[in-house]
């Protein structure tokens, strides 16, 4: 890390001396990536990690995505600070740099793959808005280092109910368990106002596989409905890009799938359709600040029995939890505040879950030790 700090400091000095000679990428000064047909040679898929990282490769598609992601104007004329994680060689990075400084003030790129870093480094010399950190977007410490290095200096936290701050997060979500786990962690930070959301309702723009998208957006009653679906529905509005603009996969993304992929179901394999969207946190959150651990616990326990009627599944929360049923079906309450006990967890609406969590929170015998992480994630995410 000492070497990294010296390197970043040195780059900062170089940028300050050469800034007058550099131009933004509205001029043809950004080094282009090789043609898509040469990516196999330039960026060989010689390890599993790279194989599980679909990234944009088509420059025209990258421009469309960049313009959509950064379509919301900054709250002032200074443009946005964008933190981009898992960019690969940087097709989307280059497209964002084509935008004027009134839209993009600073681009902080997080990438640890050495081969991809070689394709990204020229951006730092070509455009003074770019800072590249050879760090992984998976680790919370990475984002602490961004703040410690002063890269967010001058960024003012905004009231949660007010405008979004001039900060945006952009990422390709990896096609593996860790990718879905990371998405779940990001979403859980929203009601807690933690991570980047300490600055306010920061938009989060993501590209991810159809498999994860279906789990994230599954409605009540759908077999794919899971904990991720409920949390996603509760915390943010999803503003999508037309999926047809990203199809077929081979024309827009890299790596290209090879025949005979084994070990994964077809839905989880490389080459499935991709989705691009921006998650904008709701001003009014269903999950109260400080309540995400309880939601996480209850959702996970009940989704283990996702097809079992609630009246039979509720005891999975803790011994004696069946006493909650009388509160969920109390005839003295308005119908809208009652939960139909014959519903299974996958059939419950967000309003149902809010009522279940209210009853659970008021239960004097609820478990005290409910800390659960996604370190080892099963199908109940």
KOLTORLO-720176 format. One line per field, with one value per residue: x, y, z of N, C-alpha, C in turn; residue number from 1. Coordinates in steps of 0.2 Angstrom, whole numbers. Layout:
N
nX = c(X,...)
nY = c(Y,...)
nZ = c(Z,...)
caX = c(X,...)
caY = c(Y,...)
caZ = c(Z,...)
cX = c(X,...)
cY = c(Y,...)
cZ = c(Z,...)
nr = c(NUM,...)
This chain:
381
nX = c(4,11,19,8,3,13,14,2,3,14,8,-2,6,12,1,-3,7,6,-7,-11,-8,-17,-32,-50,-60,-68,-62,-51,-42,-42,-35,-39,-48,-43,-50,-66,-64,-51,-50,-49,-36,-29,-34,-33,-43,-37,-39,-51,-57,-57,-65,-77,-82,-91,-90,-94,-90,-92,-90,-100,-112,-107,-107,-120,-125,-117,-122,-135,-134,-128,-137,-145,-145,-131,-132,-126,-117,-105,-103,-103,-95,-89,-88,-81,-82,-74,-71,-65,-56,-60,-71,-83,-78,-71,-81,-89,-80,-81,-91,-95,-87,-96,-105,-98,-87,-76,-68,-66,-58,-58,-49,-41,-35,-21,-19,-30,-28,-17,-23,-31,-23,-18,-28,-28,-17,-21,-33,-37,-47,-47,-43,-35,-36,-27,-36,-48,-65,-72,-70,-73,-63,-57,-65,-65,-52,-53,-59,-49,-38,-43,-50,-64,-65,-73,-85,-102,-112,-130,-146,-157,-170,-168,-161,-151,-134,-119,-113,-110,-111,-104,-104,-99,-107,-101,-101,-104,-105,-100,-103,-117,-118,-111,-120,-131,-126,-123,-136,-142,-135,-142,-154,-148,-140,-127,-110,-107,-119,-119,-118,-130,-144,-137,-136,-135,-128,-128,-123,-128,-131,-144,-149,-147,-154,-167,-169,-168,-179,-190,-207,-220,-225,-218,-207,-194,-193,-185,-175,-166,-175,-185,-178,-172,-184,-189,-180,-175,-179,-179,-172,-172,-162,-167,-168,-166,-157,-145,-143,-138,-129,-115,-112,-110,-103,-89,-81,-82,-93,-88,-90,-97,-97,-95,-101,-110,-127,-137,-143,-134,-123,-109,-113,-127,-142,-139,-142,-145,-146,-151,-151,-160,-161,-175,-183,-191,-190,-195,-189,-183,-170,-157,-163,-160,-154,-163,-173,-165,-163,-176,-181,-172,-173,-187,-188,-181,-191,-199,-210,-219,-234,-236,-241,-236,-223,-218,-213,-200,-192,-190,-191,-208,-212,-224,-234,-234,-243,-256,-256,-254,-265,-276,-292,-297,-289,-288,-291,-281,-270,-268,-261,-262,-262,-261,-253,-237,-220,-214,-225,-228,-231,-222,-228,-234,-223,-218,-227,-226,-213,-215,-223,-214,-204,-210,-211,-208,-200,-191,-176,-160,-147,-144,-136,-131,-122,-118,-107,-106,-116,-132,-146,-156,-154)
nY = c(-6,6,8,10,22,31,30,35,48,52,52,62,73,73,75,88,96,94,97,108,104,94,87,86,71,74,78,69,62,52,37,24,8,-9,-16,-25,-39,-42,-43,-56,-59,-48,-47,-61,-75,-81,-85,-90,-79,-68,-74,-74,-61,-52,-38,-22,-21,-16,0,9,5,6,20,23,18,25,38,36,32,44,53,61,77,85,92,104,115,109,96,77,67,51,35,20,3,-13,-11,-18,-18,-5,1,7,16,25,29,37,47,54,63,79,90,96,86,76,77,70,54,40,26,9,-5,-21,-31,-34,-35,-28,-16,-11,-7,3,13,23,32,40,48,55,62,73,71,59,46,32,18,4,-7,-18,-18,-25,-24,-16,-8,-2,8,16,20,28,40,43,47,59,60,63,75,90,86,87,80,77,81,67,67,76,83,71,68,75,63,47,29,17,1,-15,-30,-45,-61,-72,-80,-71,-59,-57,-57,-46,-36,-38,-33,-20,-15,-17,-7,5,8,10,21,20,17,23,29,38,50,54,51,42,38,22,14,0,-15,-31,-49,-58,-68,-64,-52,-57,-62,-51,-43,-51,-54,-55,-72,-77,-90,-86,-77,-70,-66,-56,-50,-44,-35,-27,-21,-14,-4,4,13,6,11,8,3,-1,-18,-24,-16,-21,-33,-45,-54,-57,-46,-35,-37,-44,-57,-68,-82,-99,-114,-128,-125,-130,-136,-126,-121,-117,-104,-97,-96,-89,-77,-76,-65,-47,-34,-17,-4,10,12,21,27,27,41,40,27,10,1,4,15,7,-5,-15,-27,-35,-36,-44,-55,-61,-62,-71,-83,-86,-88,-99,-108,-106,-110,-114,-112,-97,-98,-110,-109,-99,-103,-105,-94,-93,-103,-103,-93,-94,-87,-74,-75,-71,-58,-54,-57,-51,-47,-35,-26,-15,-22,-20,-20,-33,-50,-62,-79,-90,-88,-91,-88,-84,-78,-67,-49,-33,-25,-35,-40,-29,-28,-41,-39,-28,-34,-44,-36,-30,-41,-48,-59,-61,-67,-62,-63,-61,-59,-60,-64,-63,-71,-84,-89,-95,-101,-93,-79)
nZ = c(0,3,-8,-18,-13,-15,-28,-33,-28,-35,-48,-47,-46,-59,-66,-62,-68,-81,-85,-93,-105,-109,-115,-113,-117,-128,-138,-150,-141,-132,-129,-140,-138,-144,-159,-157,-162,-159,-146,-140,-142,-136,-123,-116,-111,-98,-85,-72,-66,-75,-84,-79,-79,-87,-98,-106,-123,-136,-143,-147,-140,-127,-127,-128,-116,-106,-108,-104,-91,-85,-87,-79,-73,-64,-47,-47,-57,-59,-63,-61,-48,-52,-47,-53,-54,-58,-72,-83,-98,-101,-110,-106,-98,-106,-114,-105,-103,-114,-112,-107,-95,-88,-85,-81,-69,-62,-63,-55,-56,-52,-53,-53,-61,-69,-83,-88,-82,-89,-101,-96,-90,-99,-100,-89,-91,-102,-99,-87,-78,-73,-61,-57,-47,-42,-36,-28,-31,-23,-9,6,12,1,-3,8,6,-5,1,10,3,-2,-13,-14,-10,-5,-9,-3,9,6,12,15,10,0,-15,-26,-22,-30,-34,-41,-43,-53,-61,-67,-64,-58,-65,-55,-39,-29,-36,-35,-21,-18,-24,-16,-4,-7,-9,4,11,8,16,28,26,24,18,2,3,14,9,4,-7,-17,-34,-41,-54,-64,-73,-76,-76,-84,-76,-62,-63,-65,-52,-44,-48,-47,-45,-32,-29,-40,-44,-43,-34,-20,-6,-10,-20,-12,-4,-14,-20,-9,-7,-18,-33,-50,-64,-80,-95,-111,-114,-127,-133,-129,-135,-148,-135,-139,-148,-140,-128,-119,-111,-125,-125,-125,-133,-125,-111,-94,-78,-74,-73,-87,-86,-78,-85,-95,-108,-107,-108,-105,-93,-90,-78,-68,-50,-40,-24,-14,-7,4,15,17,25,41,47,54,55,46,49,56,46,36,43,46,33,27,35,33,19,17,18,7,-1,8,18,27,40,44,42,50,63,60,63,77,92,97,89,83,90,84,74,78,79,66,60,66,69,73,67,52,36,27,35,39,37,25,30,24,13,5,9,-4,-10,-3,-2,-3,6,15,20,28,38,44,49,58,67,72,77,88,96,111,114,104,95,100,95,79,69,53,38,21,18,15,3,0,-9,-4,-5)
caX = c(0,15,20,3,2,18,13,-4,5,18,3,-5,11,13,-5,-3,12,4,-14,-12,-7,-21,-39,-55,-60,-73,-57,-49,-36,-42,-32,-45,-47,-43,-57,-68,-62,-44,-50,-47,-28,-26,-36,-35,-46,-33,-41,-58,-60,-59,-71,-84,-83,-94,-89,-95,-84,-94,-90,-107,-116,-104,-109,-127,-125,-114,-127,-141,-132,-127,-142,-148,-140,-128,-136,-123,-114,-98,-103,-103,-89,-91,-84,-82,-79,-74,-73,-62,-52,-63,-75,-88,-74,-70,-88,-91,-75,-83,-95,-92,-85,-103,-109,-93,-81,-70,-69,-62,-58,-56,-47,-35,-33,-15,-19,-35,-25,-13,-28,-34,-18,-17,-34,-25,-13,-25,-38,-36,-52,-46,-39,-35,-33,-27,-39,-54,-72,-76,-68,-75,-57,-56,-69,-62,-45,-55,-60,-43,-34,-45,-53,-71,-64,-78,-92,-106,-118,-136,-152,-159,-176,-167,-158,-145,-127,-115,-109,-113,-107,-105,-101,-101,-107,-98,-106,-103,-109,-98,-106,-123,-117,-109,-126,-135,-123,-124,-143,-143,-132,-146,-158,-143,-137,-120,-106,-108,-125,-118,-118,-137,-147,-132,-138,-130,-129,-125,-124,-128,-134,-151,-150,-147,-159,-173,-170,-168,-185,-195,-213,-223,-228,-213,-202,-187,-194,-181,-173,-164,-181,-189,-174,-172,-191,-190,-175,-174,-182,-174,-173,-169,-161,-171,-163,-164,-151,-139,-143,-136,-123,-109,-110,-109,-100,-84,-78,-87,-94,-85,-94,-95,-96,-98,-101,-115,-133,-137,-145,-128,-117,-107,-117,-134,-143,-137,-147,-142,-151,-149,-155,-161,-164,-181,-183,-195,-188,-199,-185,-181,-163,-155,-168,-159,-152,-170,-176,-161,-164,-183,-182,-168,-176,-193,-187,-179,-197,-202,-216,-223,-238,-233,-244,-232,-216,-216,-209,-193,-189,-188,-197,-213,-214,-231,-238,-235,-249,-262,-255,-254,-272,-280,-298,-298,-285,-290,-289,-274,-265,-268,-257,-265,-258,-260,-248,-230,-215,-213,-231,-229,-230,-218,-233,-235,-216,-217,-232,-222,-207,-218,-225,-208,-200,-214,-212,-203,-195,-187,-169,-155,-141,-147,-131,-130,-119,-118,-101,-107,-123,-136,-151,-161,-152)
caY = c(0,12,9,12,29,35,30,40,55,54,53,68,78,73,78,95,99,93,98,113,101,89,89,81,67,77,78,62,61,46,31,19,1,-12,-18,-31,-45,-43,-43,-62,-59,-43,-49,-68,-77,-87,-87,-90,-73,-64,-77,-72,-54,-49,-31,-19,-21,-12,7,13,3,9,27,23,16,31,44,35,32,50,58,66,83,86,97,111,115,106,89,72,62,44,29,15,-3,-18,-8,-22,-13,2,3,11,22,29,32,42,52,58,67,86,91,98,80,71,81,66,47,36,19,3,-11,-24,-35,-31,-34,-23,-10,-8,-3,9,18,29,37,44,53,58,66,75,69,51,43,25,14,-4,-10,-21,-15,-30,-23,-10,-4,1,14,20,23,34,46,45,50,66,60,65,82,95,83,88,76,80,78,61,68,81,80,67,72,74,57,41,23,13,-6,-22,-35,-51,-67,-77,-79,-65,-53,-57,-56,-39,-32,-38,-29,-13,-13,-16,-1,11,11,12,27,19,16,29,33,43,57,55,46,41,34,16,11,-7,-20,-38,-54,-59,-73,-60,-47,-60,-63,-45,-40,-56,-51,-60,-77,-80,-95,-83,-72,-71,-60,-50,-47,-40,-29,-22,-18,-10,2,9,13,4,15,3,4,-6,-23,-25,-12,-24,-40,-51,-53,-57,-40,-30,-39,-48,-62,-72,-88,-104,-120,-134,-123,-135,-134,-121,-121,-112,-98,-94,-96,-83,-76,-74,-58,-43,-29,-11,0,14,11,27,26,30,46,37,20,5,-2,10,15,2,-11,-20,-34,-39,-38,-49,-62,-64,-64,-77,-88,-88,-90,-106,-112,-101,-113,-116,-107,-93,-101,-116,-107,-94,-105,-106,-88,-95,-106,-99,-87,-94,-82,-68,-75,-68,-50,-53,-59,-48,-45,-28,-22,-15,-28,-18,-22,-40,-54,-69,-83,-96,-86,-94,-82,-81,-75,-61,-43,-29,-23,-40,-41,-24,-30,-46,-36,-24,-39,-47,-31,-29,-48,-48,-65,-62,-68,-56,-64,-62,-56,-64,-61,-67,-74,-91,-87,-100,-99,-88,-72)
caZ = c(0,3,-15,-21,-11,-18,-35,-34,-27,-41,-54,-46,-48,-66,-69,-61,-72,-88,-86,-98,-112,-110,-116,-112,-123,-133,-144,-151,-137,-128,-133,-141,-137,-150,-162,-154,-164,-157,-139,-138,-142,-132,-116,-116,-105,-96,-78,-71,-64,-81,-88,-75,-79,-93,-98,-112,-128,-141,-141,-148,-135,-121,-127,-126,-108,-103,-109,-100,-84,-83,-90,-74,-72,-57,-44,-49,-64,-59,-65,-56,-47,-53,-45,-58,-52,-62,-79,-88,-102,-101,-115,-103,-95,-112,-116,-100,-104,-120,-109,-105,-88,-85,-83,-78,-66,-60,-64,-51,-58,-48,-56,-50,-66,-72,-90,-89,-80,-95,-106,-93,-88,-104,-99,-83,-94,-107,-96,-80,-73,-72,-56,-57,-41,-43,-30,-30,-29,-18,-2,9,13,-5,-3,13,4,-9,5,14,-2,-3,-20,-13,-6,-8,-9,3,10,5,15,12,6,-5,-22,-25,-22,-36,-34,-44,-43,-59,-60,-70,-58,-60,-66,-50,-32,-26,-39,-32,-14,-18,-25,-10,1,-9,-7,11,14,7,22,34,25,25,12,-2,4,19,6,2,-11,-23,-39,-42,-61,-64,-78,-73,-80,-84,-70,-56,-64,-63,-45,-41,-49,-46,-41,-27,-33,-45,-41,-42,-28,-14,-1,-15,-23,-7,-2,-20,-21,-4,-6,-24,-40,-55,-71,-85,-102,-115,-115,-134,-135,-127,-138,-144,-131,-143,-152,-136,-122,-119,-116,-129,-123,-129,-133,-120,-104,-90,-71,-72,-76,-93,-84,-75,-90,-99,-114,-107,-109,-99,-91,-88,-75,-62,-44,-37,-18,-12,-2,10,15,20,30,45,48,60,54,40,52,57,39,34,47,45,26,26,38,30,12,17,17,2,-3,14,21,33,47,46,41,55,68,58,66,83,96,100,85,81,93,80,70,80,77,59,58,71,66,75,62,45,32,24,40,40,32,24,33,19,8,6,8,-11,-12,1,-5,2,12,20,24,32,43,48,53,63,73,74,81,94,100,117,114,97,96,101,91,73,64,47,33,15,17,11,1,-3,-14,-1,-5)
cX = c(4,17,15,2,7,17,7,-1,9,13,0,0,12,7,-5,2,10,-3,-15,-11,-12,-28,-43,-56,-65,-68,-54,-42,-36,-40,-38,-43,-46,-49,-59,-65,-55,-44,-47,-39,-26,-28,-38,-38,-42,-34,-48,-61,-62,-65,-77,-85,-85,-93,-91,-89,-86,-94,-96,-112,-114,-107,-116,-128,-123,-119,-133,-139,-131,-131,-145,-143,-137,-132,-132,-120,-107,-97,-102,-96,-92,-86,-86,-78,-79,-75,-70,-57,-54,-67,-80,-84,-73,-76,-90,-86,-76,-88,-92,-91,-92,-107,-104,-87,-75,-73,-64,-63,-55,-55,-41,-32,-27,-16,-25,-32,-21,-17,-31,-29,-17,-23,-32,-21,-16,-30,-37,-41,-52,-41,-40,-32,-33,-29,-45,-60,-75,-75,-70,-69,-56,-59,-67,-55,-47,-55,-53,-38,-37,-49,-61,-71,-69,-85,-96,-111,-125,-141,-155,-165,-174,-164,-152,-139,-124,-110,-113,-108,-109,-101,-104,-101,-105,-103,-104,-106,-107,-101,-113,-123,-115,-115,-130,-132,-124,-131,-145,-140,-137,-150,-154,-140,-129,-116,-106,-114,-125,-119,-125,-139,-143,-135,-133,-132,-125,-127,-123,-132,-141,-153,-151,-153,-166,-174,-171,-176,-191,-201,-216,-227,-223,-209,-196,-187,-189,-179,-170,-170,-184,-185,-173,-178,-191,-186,-174,-178,-177,-176,-169,-167,-164,-166,-161,-158,-144,-139,-141,-130,-116,-107,-109,-105,-94,-83,-84,-87,-91,-90,-92,-94,-99,-98,-106,-121,-133,-139,-139,-122,-116,-111,-124,-136,-141,-142,-142,-147,-147,-154,-155,-164,-170,-180,-186,-194,-193,-195,-182,-173,-161,-159,-166,-157,-158,-173,-172,-162,-171,-184,-178,-171,-183,-192,-183,-185,-201,-209,-221,-228,-235,-235,-240,-225,-214,-212,-201,-189,-186,-193,-202,-216,-221,-236,-238,-241,-255,-262,-255,-261,-277,-286,-300,-294,-289,-288,-282,-268,-265,-264,-261,-261,-257,-255,-241,-226,-214,-219,-232,-227,-225,-222,-234,-228,-216,-222,-229,-217,-209,-220,-219,-204,-204,-214,-206,-198,-191,-180,-165,-150,-144,-142,-130,-127,-120,-111,-101,-115,-126,-141,-156,-159,-157)
cY = c(6,13,12,20,33,35,35,47,57,56,60,74,79,77,86,99,99,95,103,110,96,91,84,77,69,78,71,61,55,40,26,12,-3,-14,-24,-38,-47,-44,-50,-63,-54,-44,-56,-70,-83,-88,-86,-83,-68,-67,-76,-65,-51,-41,-28,-19,-16,-4,11,11,6,17,28,22,22,36,42,35,39,56,63,71,83,92,104,110,112,99,84,69,55,39,23,9,-8,-16,-13,-17,-6,5,8,17,27,33,38,48,57,63,74,86,93,92,76,76,76,59,44,29,14,-3,-14,-29,-32,-30,-28,-16,-7,-5,3,15,24,34,42,50,57,63,67,73,62,50,36,22,7,-8,-13,-18,-19,-28,-17,-5,0,8,19,24,29,40,48,49,57,66,62,72,87,93,84,83,80,77,72,63,73,78,75,71,71,69,51,35,19,6,-11,-27,-42,-57,-73,-76,-73,-59,-52,-55,-48,-34,-32,-33,-22,-11,-12,-10,5,13,13,18,26,18,23,33,37,50,58,49,45,36,28,13,5,-10,-27,-43,-55,-64,-68,-55,-50,-61,-56,-42,-45,-53,-57,-65,-81,-84,-92,-78,-74,-65,-54,-46,-42,-34,-24,-18,-13,-3,7,8,11,7,11,6,-2,-12,-25,-21,-15,-31,-39,-50,-52,-50,-34,-31,-44,-51,-65,-79,-93,-110,-125,-131,-128,-132,-129,-123,-116,-105,-94,-94,-90,-83,-75,-67,-54,-37,-23,-6,5,13,18,26,30,35,43,29,16,2,4,9,11,-4,-16,-27,-38,-41,-44,-55,-65,-66,-71,-83,-91,-90,-97,-111,-108,-104,-115,-111,-103,-96,-107,-114,-103,-96,-106,-99,-90,-99,-101,-93,-88,-89,-75,-69,-72,-60,-49,-54,-56,-45,-38,-23,-21,-20,-26,-20,-29,-44,-60,-74,-89,-94,-89,-88,-79,-77,-68,-55,-39,-27,-28,-41,-35,-25,-36,-43,-31,-29,-42,-42,-30,-36,-47,-53,-66,-63,-62,-57,-66,-59,-62,-61,-65,-70,-80,-90,-93,-97,-94,-81,-68)
cZ = c(0,-4,-19,-19,-14,-26,-37,-33,-33,-47,-53,-48,-55,-69,-68,-66,-79,-90,-92,-105,-113,-111,-114,-118,-128,-139,-144,-147,-133,-132,-134,-139,-144,-153,-158,-156,-162,-149,-136,-137,-137,-124,-116,-110,-102,-88,-77,-69,-70,-85,-85,-75,-85,-93,-105,-117,-134,-140,-142,-142,-128,-121,-125,-119,-104,-103,-105,-93,-81,-86,-85,-72,-65,-54,-44,-55,-64,-61,-59,-55,-48,-51,-49,-55,-57,-70,-84,-91,-102,-106,-112,-100,-101,-114,-111,-101,-110,-118,-107,-98,-84,-82,-79,-75,-64,-61,-60,-53,-54,-52,-54,-55,-70,-80,-92,-87,-85,-100,-103,-91,-93,-103,-93,-86,-99,-105,-89,-75,-71,-66,-56,-51,-43,-38,-32,-27,-24,-11,0,10,7,-5,2,11,-1,-5,8,9,-4,-10,-20,-10,-9,-9,-3,3,9,10,12,8,1,-11,-20,-25,-29,-36,-37,-44,-49,-59,-65,-65,-61,-60,-61,-43,-29,-29,-36,-25,-14,-19,-19,-4,0,-7,0,14,13,13,28,32,26,18,9,0,10,16,3,-3,-18,-28,-40,-49,-62,-71,-75,-78,-79,-78,-64,-57,-62,-56,-42,-42,-49,-42,-36,-32,-38,-41,-40,-36,-22,-10,-5,-18,-18,-5,-8,-21,-15,-4,-12,-30,-45,-61,-76,-92,-106,-117,-122,-137,-134,-130,-145,-140,-135,-146,-147,-130,-124,-112,-119,-126,-128,-128,-128,-113,-99,-83,-69,-76,-82,-91,-81,-79,-93,-106,-114,-107,-103,-98,-88,-84,-70,-56,-41,-30,-17,-6,5,10,19,26,34,46,54,60,49,43,53,51,36,37,46,38,24,29,35,23,12,16,12,-1,2,17,27,39,49,46,47,61,67,61,73,87,98,95,82,84,89,75,72,79,70,56,63,68,68,71,56,41,29,29,43,35,31,25,29,14,10,6,1,-13,-8,-3,0,8,17,24,29,39,47,52,58,69,76,79,88,98,105,117,108,99,96,96,84,67,59,42,27,13,13,9,-2,-8,-11,-1,-8)
nr = c(1,2,3,4,5,6,7,8,9,10,11,12,13,14,15,16,17,18,19,20,21,22,23,24,25,26,27,28,29,30,31,32,33,34,35,36,37,38,39,40,41,42,43,44,45,46,47,48,49,50,51,52,53,54,55,56,57,58,59,60,61,62,63,64,65,66,67,68,69,70,71,72,73,74,75,76,77,78,79,80,81,82,83,84,85,86,87,88,89,90,91,92,93,94,95,96,97,98,99,100,101,102,103,104,105,106,107,108,109,110,111,112,113,114,115,116,117,118,119,120,121,122,123,124,125,126,127,128,129,130,131,132,133,134,135,136,137,138,139,140,141,142,143,144,145,146,147,148,149,150,151,152,153,154,155,156,157,158,159,160,161,162,163,164,165,166,167,168,169,170,171,172,173,174,175,176,177,178,179,180,181,182,183,184,185,186,187,188,189,190,191,192,193,194,195,196,197,198,199,200,201,202,203,204,205,206,207,208,209,210,211,212,213,214,215,216,217,218,219,220,221,222,223,224,225,226,227,228,229,230,231,232,233,234,235,236,237,238,239,240,241,242,243,244,245,246,247,248,249,250,251,252,253,254,255,256,257,258,259,260,261,262,263,264,265,266,267,268,269,270,271,272,273,274,275,276,277,278,279,280,281,282,283,284,285,286,287,288,289,290,291,292,293,294,295,296,297,298,299,300,301,302,303,304,305,306,307,308,309,310,311,312,313,314,315,316,317,318,319,320,321,322,323,324,325,326,327,328,329,330,331,332,333,334,335,336,337,338,339,340,341,342,343,344,345,346,347,348,349,350,351,352,353,354,355,356,357,358,359,360,361,362,363,364,365,366,367,368,369,370,371,372,373,374,375,376,377,378,379,380,381)
